[in-house]
Amino acid sequence: MFQDRISESGVHIVVSSVLPAEHAFSTRLGGVSKGGFESFNVGSAHGDDPNAVRENYRRWCVVFGAGMNECCVTNQVHGNAVRIVTAADRHKCLEKTPYEADGIVTAEKNLPIFCFTADCVPVLLCEKHGKAAGAVHCGWRSSAADILGAMINAMEELGAGAEEIYAAIGPSIGKCCFETDRDVPDALSAFLGGDTEGLWTVRKDGKYLVDLRGANARRLVQLGLRPEHIDISEECTVCSHEKYWSARYTKRHHLKRGSMVAGIVLR
């Protein structure tokens, strides 16, 4: 079950009661950005004041007891690359990340790792005994390319067994709002081996409404996670656009768009 909290640094976060590691998913609340980026935005590519982005990111890192240049981040291209990161990969705020990876995994203690979203599905994972943790951005393309399979493989390389891995699937676009053409259901059906019952409905106009969170949860079970170890947020970022950044909503209404962040750390 997901719960709302306000961090000591003022950032409005949501957390899962299932995930046994320190973690958080951000909202768009509790930051210093102004105007169309109000108020918590950690995306630097859409025109927000860099000083505001830097302060928002600093506040976010405080949630994890870290300085803003002491964490590792994804560099997302909607692919299935997963990188095992160490302290040598720590990211300096607002600088270009020197690798591409929609998912990152670590076994290092006290090294927060982050991924970024604004409708796509953020998934945070950890092994029960702290052997490994992961943060992954699951857009439909990276999902269909089986990025979660690559994540579990990387965690297993670090000594984590699938049955001891827990996952929290955070706020993201819901089936109510993820309208697609036939290509998305076809891609998800291929990646799930046809195990797609209930994951989409077809409207009279031929469009599909797709449950991307459900598809990723189903893949995690296929990969060996226990269903009771998987927590799924019920909040749709499009429907709750005043609380979360939504790429679809802001594009539809010609608004500025920020980015959210999800993070996890091993202690």
C-alpha positions in Angstrom: 0.0 0.0 0.0 1.2 3.5 -0.9 1.2 6.3 1.6 1.8 10.1 1.3 4.4 11.8 3.5 6.1 15.2 3.8 9.9 14.8 4.1 12.0 16.9 6.5 13.1 18.9 3.5 9.5 19.7 2.6 9.2 17.5 -0.4 5.8 15.7 -0.8 6.6 12.0 -1.4 4.8 8.7 -1.5 6.2 5.5 -0.1 5.3 1.8 -0.3 4.7 -0.3 2.9 5.9 -3.4 1.0 9.4 -2.3 0.0 11.9 -3.1 2.9 14.5 -0.5 1.9 14.5 3.3 2.3 12.9 4.8 -0.7 10.5 7.4 -2.1 8.6 8.5 -5.1 8.3 12.3 -5.6 5.3 14.3 -6.6 5.2 17.8 -8.1 4.8 19.3 -4.7 7.3 20.7 -2.2 9.8 22.5 -4.4 10.8 26.0 -5.3 10.1 26.2 -9.1 7.7 28.9 -10.3 5.1 29.5 -13.0 4.4 26.5 -15.2 7.0 24.4 -13.4 5.5 24.9 -9.9 6.7 23.6 -7.6 8.9 20.4 -7.4 10.6 19.7 -10.7 13.9 18.0 -11.2 13.9 18.0 -15.0 16.5 20.4 -16.5 15.6 19.9 -20.1 12.3 21.7 -20.4 13.2 25.4 -19.6 12.9 25.6 -15.8 15.3 27.9 -13.9 18.5 25.8 -13.3 18.8 27.3 -9.8 15.3 26.1 -9.0 16.0 22.6 -10.4 19.2 22.5 -8.4 17.5 23.4 -5.2 14.7 20.9 -5.8 17.3 18.2 -6.4 19.1 19.2 -3.3 15.9 18.8 -1.3 15.3 15.4 -2.8 18.8 14.2 -1.9 18.2 15.3 1.6 15.4 12.8 1.8 18.1 10.2 1.5 20.6 11.9 3.8 22.9 12.6 0.9 24.5 15.6 -0.8 23.3 16.3 -4.3 26.5 15.1 -5.9 26.6 11.8 -4.0 23.9 9.8 -5.8 23.6 7.8 -9.1 21.0 8.4 -11.8 19.6 6.9 -14.9 20.1 8.4 -18.3 17.0 7.4 -20.1 16.5 6.6 -23.8 13.5 4.2 -23.7 15.8 1.2 -24.1 16.6 -1.9 -22.0 20.1 -1.1 -20.9 20.8 -1.7 -17.2 24.0 -0.5 -15.5 25.4 -1.8 -12.3 26.6 1.4 -10.6 29.1 2.1 -7.8 30.3 5.3 -6.0 32.5 5.9 -9.1 29.3 6.6 -11.1 28.0 9.4 -8.8 26.3 12.1 -10.7 27.1 15.8 -10.4 23.9 17.8 -10.4 22.9 19.3 -13.9 25.9 17.7 -15.6 25.5 15.2 -18.5 25.5 11.6 -17.4 28.2 9.7 -19.3 26.3 6.5 -20.0 22.8 5.5 -21.2 20.7 3.3 -19.0 17.0 3.2 -18.2 17.7 1.1 -15.2 20.5 1.1 -12.6 21.4 -1.4 -9.9 23.8 -1.3 -7.0 25.1 -3.4 -4.1 26.8 -0.5 -2.4 25.5 0.7 0.9 24.5 4.4 1.4 24.5 5.1 -2.4 21.1 6.4 -3.4 20.0 5.6 -7.0 17.4 7.5 -8.9 15.2 7.2 -12.0 13.0 9.9 -13.6 9.4 9.9 -14.9 6.4 11.9 -16.0 3.8 9.2 -16.9 6.1 6.2 -17.5 6.2 3.6 -14.8 8.9 3.9 -12.1 9.9 0.6 -10.4 12.0 0.4 -7.3 13.4 -3.0 -6.3 15.4 -4.4 -3.4 16.6 -7.7 -2.1 15.2 -8.6 1.4 18.7 -8.8 3.0 20.1 -5.7 1.3 22.2 -7.5 -1.3 21.0 -5.3 -4.2 18.7 -2.5 -5.1 17.5 -1.1 -8.4 15.6 1.8 -10.0 14.1 1.5 -13.4 12.2 3.7 -15.8 9.6 1.5 -17.6 8.1 3.2 -20.6 6.2 0.9 -22.9 9.2 0.5 -25.2 11.6 -0.3 -22.4 9.0 -2.6 -20.9 8.4 -4.5 -24.2 12.2 -4.7 -24.6 12.2 -6.6 -21.2 14.2 -4.1 -19.1 12.8 -5.8 -16.0 14.4 -9.1 -17.1 17.7 -7.3 -17.5 17.2 -5.7 -14.0 16.5 -9.0 -12.3 19.5 -10.6 -14.1 21.7 -7.7 -12.8 20.4 -8.1 -9.3 21.1 -11.8 -9.4 24.7 -11.1 -10.5 25.0 -9.2 -7.2 23.7 -12.2 -5.2 20.0 -11.5 -5.0 17.5 -14.4 -5.6 14.2 -13.5 -7.4 12.1 -14.9 -4.6 13.7 -12.5 -2.1 13.3 -9.4 -4.3 10.6 -6.9 -3.5 9.2 -4.3 -5.9 7.2 -1.1 -5.7 5.5 0.1 -8.9 5.0 3.8 -8.5 2.5 6.4 -9.7 2.2 6.5 -13.4 -0.2 6.7 -16.3 -3.2 4.3 -15.6 -5.2 2.1 -17.9 -7.9 4.8 -17.7 -5.6 7.2 -19.7 -3.0 5.2 -21.6 -4.7 5.3 -25.0 -2.7 3.6 -27.7 -2.9 2.0 -31.2 -2.5 -1.7 -31.7 1.3 -1.6 -31.7 1.5 -1.3 -27.9 -0.7 -4.3 -27.1 1.1 -6.3 -29.7 4.5 -5.4 -28.3 3.4 -6.2 -24.7 1.9 -9.5 -25.8 5.2 -10.6 -27.3 7.2 -9.6 -24.2 4.7 -11.4 -21.9 4.5 -14.5 -24.0 0.8 -13.9 -24.6 -0.1 -13.7 -20.9 -2.1 -10.5 -21.2 -5.6 -11.2 -19.9 -7.2 -8.1 -18.5 -4.3 -5.8 -19.5 -6.2 -3.8 -22.1 -9.6 -3.1 -23.5 -10.6 -2.0 -27.0 -12.8 1.0 -27.5 -15.4 1.3 -30.2 -13.1 3.7 -32.2 -10.4 1.0 -32.3 -8.1 2.6 -29.7 -6.7 0.5 -26.8 -6.6 1.4 -23.1 -3.5 -0.3 -21.7 -2.5 -1.2 -18.1 1.2 -0.7 -18.3 1.7 -1.0 -14.5 -0.2 -4.3 -14.6 2.0 -5.5 -17.5 5.2 -4.8 -15.6 3.8 -6.5 -12.4 3.0 -9.6 -14.5 6.5 -9.7 -15.9 8.0 -9.5 -12.4 5.9 -12.6 -11.4 7.1 -14.3 -14.6 10.7 -13.5 -13.5 10.2 -15.2 -10.1 9.0 -12.5 -7.7 6.3 -13.5 -5.4 3.0 -11.6 -6.0 2.8 -10.5 -2.4 6.2 -8.9 -2.7 4.9 -6.5 -5.4 3.2 -3.2 -4.5 1.3 -1.3 -7.2 0.3 2.3 -6.9 -3.3 3.0 -8.0 -2.7 6.7 -8.7 -2.8 7.8 -12.4 -0.5 10.7 -13.1 -2.8 12.0 -15.8 -5.9 12.0 -13.7 -3.9 13.4 -10.7 -2.0 16.0 -12.8 -2.2 18.6 -10.0 -0.2 16.2 -7.8 2.1 14.5 -10.4 3.8 15.6 -13.6 2.1 14.1 -16.6 3.7 14.3 -20.1 0.3 13.5 -21.8 -1.7 16.0 -19.8 0.8 18.9 -20.2 1.2 18.2 -24.0 -2.6 18.0 -24.5 -3.1 21.3 -22.8 0.0 23.1 -24.1 1.5 23.5 -20.6 5.1 23.4 -19.3 6.2 20.0 -18.1 8.5 19.0 -15.3 9.8 15.6 -14.2 9.5 13.5 -11.0 12.1 11.2 -9.5 12.0 7.9 -7.6 14.9 6.7 -5.5 16.1 3.9 -3.2 19.1 3.3 -1.0 20.6 0.3 0.8 21.6 0.8 4.4 
